[in-house]
Amino acid sequence: MGGAENYKAQCLQNGVRCTLTYPEGPTQAKPEAPRPSEVPPAVSSPPALGGFLGVLIVLIVLVAIIVLWMFFGSGGVLLSRAPMATKPNRSEKPENWKSTARDANEKPRDFLAHIAAMPDRREALVQLLRQCLLQSAKRTGTHVLRSDTERTVFVRLPKKMEHRDELRRLLLQTELAHYGGKVPAESDFSELLQVAQPLLFSGDSARV
């Protein structure tokens, strides 16, 4: 307080009016702001993967696993299958076809002689057509199914097969006789026997 009274007395001596003001409580020091060097740097976190990108990565991994399994998990062969048995290259007689009058392996000349001697010309044409179809299928390597008809066998034969036109003519005349009830005349029947000869005598069946 002495300092304050001396300061007031000096003011009066100098003719200066002074007013002293005292604080009500002790002065509180303001907290010092942290220095810039003391502020810890903000740590940047890595960006999170988006939902679409994550799904895409999962799909790529799955596809890679499937491809590897296809190549190595199935015996090293891509989509390997058990080997299929090779069907023999031979003609089979459909089960709804009646057996020909003679063995199918008999000589063509003997077969034609027997067909010519049959009294039922319609039945003779049917057996003649079927034997020609079987020989053509055997010669061209066409597989005959047990459920085939005469027409389905003919359709399955190669389009550029030798004597195909003659076989088509024999097929049409036989259908007219068998399904249409048209009994062929003797001249027509003899002509059809001539038409069938190159079909029966071609290839391995040309035995006399």
PyMOL commands that set and color helices and strands:
alter all, ss='L'
color gray80, all
select helices_A, chain A and resi 2-13+36-38+51-73+108-117+121-140+150-156+164-178+186-200+203-205
alter helices_A, ss='H'
color red, helices_A
deselect
rebuild
show_as cartoon
